[in-house]
Amino acid sequence: MKLNKTVSIVVSLLLSVQSAVAQTAPEAGGSEAEIIRTMVTSRSLLKAGSTLFETKDLAKLYAGRKNEPIWTKGSAPLAMANALKEMITTLSARHGLIASDYWTNEIEAYYKNLDASNVSAFELIASDSLIKFASHLSNGRIEPALLDNDVRFNKRVFTEFDVLTAAVSGSPSELARTIEKLAPEHSYYRDVVSILAELRKVKAAGGYTEINKPTGSLTVGTKHPSVPSIRERINQHGFNLDTNSDIYDAEVAAAVQEIQKENVYDISATLKPDSGFWNVVMPSVDARIAQAEANLEKLRWLPKRLESRMIFANTNATEVKVYENGQVIKSFKSINGRILRRTPMMKTYITRVIFNPTWTATDSVVDQDKLPKIKADPKFLSEINMKMFDRAIGKEVDPTTLDWGTNARDIVKKHMFVQGPGPHNALGVFKFPLVPDTKSPMEANSDQIFMHYTDNPTLFRDAKRQLSSGCVRLEMAEWLAGYLLRNVGGYDPTAIRGIIAKGTPNEVFRTDYSVNLPANEYMPVYMMPLTIEKTASGHIRFMDDNYLHDRRIQNRIMSAHLRSSQVKPSESIGEQVTTGLRVNGERSPSQHFSVALASRCEEPTFGPHSKSGSRMPTRRCDAPVQIKLNETTQLTPGQYMVGFENTMYPGFVRIQEGKITQIQLQKIVVPEKFAKDTSIKIYRDMTSFHEQKKVYFEKFYLGRNLFRQTIRSFGDFYLAGLNEIDVVDSSNYTFCSEAKIAQLQLATQIREHAKYICESYNSAKSMIDYADLYNFQSNGTYQEAVADHTGDVVPKRHLRYLVAAPMNAAGSFVSVMPGIYRINGDQSKIDVRVATGSLVETYPNVRRTFSNSKTGVEIDQSDAPVALAAAQSVNTIVTADNTVLTITNGETTTTPIAPKAPCEGAKLWRTSSRSYCNSDGMEGCSRASAKLCQEVRMDLRFRK
């Protein structure tokens, strides 16, 4: 069906090109190149139809072609346009991307119905899709650090526009081959690409052979009807067995054991019902394809080319490989972080080797692992050669003189716990510090993660070796020390064995003896949890997703619901409407959607989970309806959540039978003090309790954001177009419902903080009870704490929520729902607070509120002066010097805000069994008001 011509003809207006320029045809003096140049340099974001995209990279692409069009000539498509479609289809399948994210239905409609009315829109949308595809192929599609709190990779900025220029300037038949050069070149990535191709062949052939899993064990010589299908499935794994026999013979048992070994499971010739073999062969080919796609995404976070000399630690397989000249010269076992104390994904360097190290235990390790034994017997510390030191004065303290029964945790915070060196030290006799930057070769990484030996090498015999508190224990630490120091005189293998402590009586040795590597031999170290790779024998190995990164990637970027608009158009608009809603206001040129959204909601219901019995919410909200500005829209009576351009109405809007409810958008005008700024941002002030309540409101009733969000290159969340995934999709709290929280053992099965999160989530009776799940920052960002499967807590980081694209002129305005906002100038660094309209709220069932810990007054103290002024004026600003500016009819008055008492800002909230403080800086304030008050840290790390 042809696109609406009215929309298409004015697409250049939507692209922020002046009307006269937009309608200038080449023959009238405006060349195609000049029109493109004007479009891509006019502003930072453009909109065509439902596609919203940025111009900075478009300008770079077209600059390499002197702004000549790439995909069109006049009103006709060029062969390069079809080559783009074929390239996206082919390379998406090969590299685990989703073709419809780049060649969308909208692009296809333009392409099939190309004419003068939509040629400009198609040209720019196609170019934007090329850039996006190239960036995702090269660097990955999500921001890694937003996936989990243990990821230390950052998404690289795409810069290879010379490759794109060459690709679109050459032959259409070479487009795919040239673009594919942007993909990572290292062997780990190439291997998974080939594995994905093999899996797609298996799927095309009908999938894996299904096995009717035996209920009992199969021993060598056993006859069983499932054995032929087991043999067939083993052959699909790369073996060559006779598939006619129904006897579980020695040949089958040998293949089973090899598969168990390669995939890091306990090895046994007897095939038991709980054997790891079943974890390898039972999942469907579709599940394996999704696994390969998730691993390709992780591998795109690594540099395009890995060093030929490096260490690669697969923390999921608990294996370490040492490379020299691109070849593996040594492979050995490792022990790394347990599921609740994961080893981070990161790149670091080894710059030195430390012999006979001491170990200073972190507070969390002492608290989680040592404290129970200390409380039982304080002499335990001397038994493990560990001493206590007062942090303030550095003096050693006798643990037997302290009262461990009443204030053990406070004691831990005030003291350091240092274990003496030797073979029985937790680090063993070798330590390899990991530094993030070779420019600072003595500076440890922020996680305090390093490689080391161990005091218990027997653990390397275990198949599952996620056992540490985050650091990586090395089976062949002595070999590695010798290898790293091979070019440093005096440290051959014999000399090294003479340096390390042996544990003999009255032994003399050097403690924390550090030897630096030559600067040109600093060793790169990569830590990456891969769950799929090729073995030395050429077989595919599939491993459990121990750290759940595959699942998080699949949920974050591959789920179909992330791409669905979940919005339905208005069914009835106009004068005949008798029951409905009208949103009045003017869309700013810096805002891109001229519709509001309204979702009818009922109170959620709660019932027990079918398996766990834990409380589980059922939300009852309709799909949002589009509400065109300044037009009345027919709606079913009820209570509605209403928003416009990333802003939310404060509470429900009630639609009554036979009545038209009206809402007035408020204007925020940028003050003249921002005149020198070229990039002005307006975003929701999440330090405001009014805006925080809107977050709880959406989460409690709708379970997600009303608007779909994506991350823009200027580092903030802004509205997503239809061809962009919703990166702020609702957090998954299924663990809290599916697990029997009360029965889980702290520290081993669930983190203490994760238990608190589930208590808050499962017991919530109103939207305000969700406050326990959030931590709001002064810069407009916030963290949402999610209790995920395995009993972990994942602090989900939210960037600033923009309400308009960056603007570049003082006096500009944006339209918003009543609320509290901030105007920020990137150049001037001016940041002012703005309250708009009356802040009357209509939240139902608000049974719990924040309260000031000193006065008990139930009011958001930080918003009080602004809210009071906002009721009297449309434009009210709180400046950085803590003064209220009230602008009324051009007249400005200033009112200084009285300084707060030291404890006035302290707030706390409670659940049925706990009290939580929201600030470490409020010692003696909020905690004096709450005997049980404990610190809330969204990013808990337990390291060793």
C-alpha angles and dihedrals in degrees: 000000000000117000118253104277094209090060094042097049092055094043089111088058088053086050088059096247115143112260095243092052094042093057096043110116122207092252090055091061102273110108122209088247092054092049091051092047091052092048097050096044100042097086144338100262130038132190129205118174104317094334117105118188144159127252106207094085092037089059090053092050095049094042088066088058097040087251094295114151117262106196105028143047115198103320097330130091119244125225087257089068092060089044089056091053092049092045093052092048095048101040094042091060092044096049102036098255127131113250095204090062088068108025097043131185087255093056089046091053092050091046095051094045102035116163140136091287097062107019093102092050093050093047094055098038090051091050091048089052091051092052093046093049092048092049093049093046091051104036108013128260104256133056101256096209090060092058098069140341093251098061114103099177120102124207109258120235112247110244107156097106090139087068091050092048091051091047096052094040095054134065117313088230090062097048097095094043092051095046092048088063086075092068119100113279102204122112096246091061095041091051094054091046089056091045090053090051090052091049092051089053090052090051092049089052092054104277133266122333110265117237125207094218113226116241092220137042125285116219126188108285095025117139115217135158090231094060096086091055089045089054092049092050091049089052089053085057091061105276131115111225131156105260098196099072121089092198120108094222134172093273092057091043090053091052090048091052092048091051090049091051095046092049096047101252132131109280120235135150089216110083104221127188090249096044117135087233089080091055087059101045105031103065116093124253089249089058090050091049090053089048092053091048091052092050092050089055091053092047091053088064089066120082115281089246123031122213116268088228112049148112118251117194115193097202092189093055091036091228134128126207124193116207129203120179089352094303130107108249097171135016124184144156126275138189116220143167120326117236094269092044102040124189106242125246104244150127118242139152136239107225100164145013122230120205122204096004127192117226125226106198119220119242092249094052091049090046096047103033111019106031098075090054093044091052090050092051124354088203086073088088093060090048090061093040093249124145132198123227129189106243094214099053104012093235121146114250128206106234092206090067095060131088102242094169101072109024107020096141093052089052090054092052093052097048142057120224114211124183117209122241128265141084091305094055111112088241095050115217100308128067126178110193114212117218123193096215130031089213086072101037095173098048116104123223117262093252093055089232120156141156120253146150122259144235090229111050092166088081089073087074091067117098093217108053106170089122110121132088092250107297122105118246114204125217092204100036093140092053091049092050090053093046094050093047097041091113095044111093118242098024106095117140093271093051091048092053088052092053100050121085117254099194095244121148116276090002117172118213140143116266121221089000105184125198119187123221118229109270092242091055100052104142120232113223124197123193115194131155104225118180098184131043144129120272126222088262091056096250121134113247119207118194134186116270090243097171094038093232092130091054093047092050092048091049093044103048111006106049114109093223090065088068099044116100091218085202128114124202123248112277099200128023131166147047095325094065112114102171119037153074136291121193110197124200148087125272113230119233085241091059121077110198120067095194134080122216126230126187122187111223137185126197111284117248126223131213140156120280110251094238108024100032089224118141114270128188125225112201121210110199127134123231109277117265123218114244114197113219116258093007127103114241125200112240136174111253114264144087116307137198105219130191142166128200098340094319126109133214106241100251138337122331108216119219113200129196111268095009136101113220115206130202124192118214114222125228125229111199118199109238122237091249086079092059094115094050120102096185114045119175129195117196141162114278102232092185086073116094087216091061092040090057089054088057091052089044094057094043096048098045106024099024092221143036117300088222127053112241137202134178115256123207090252088069104253139102113259134164118296125230120225094267094054128085120241102248092183095058114155117285117253114244096168090119090066090056100037098047127072091235097185091057097050118106115238119241094014105047103016136013116244092239092049089056090053090050092053091046089055094044097044095045098043112130097171139020092262090062087070089069089094089068098061141069114191123204130209093240094066096263126109142184127233115203114221125188103216133189115293087043094276129143118227116192103216108208120218119199123213115299107231120206093196139015115266109291128206108202135073109230092041117127142206129201119231144164115262109286148098119295142169131225113209129188114205093203103035093037087220112153121184133176121232131192117197128202128329114329096213105151130208104194113148126220097012095168098164131040138182112263133196106254094218104043102019089223108154099228135105097251095197092057099041100094093041094047091050093051092042091062088061103038140033094217116047124155133190108206129212091259089062097256127136114229113198116192115196120170091336094310117119124206126182127213121184116222115232111246116257123247112251093259100033095096095052113115132179138182133200142212123200092275108018142048120209132200118218096205136043087205093069099075109154093016114067092016091055087060095047118047092193096043113139134181119270113213116175094197105053113178123187107195138172 
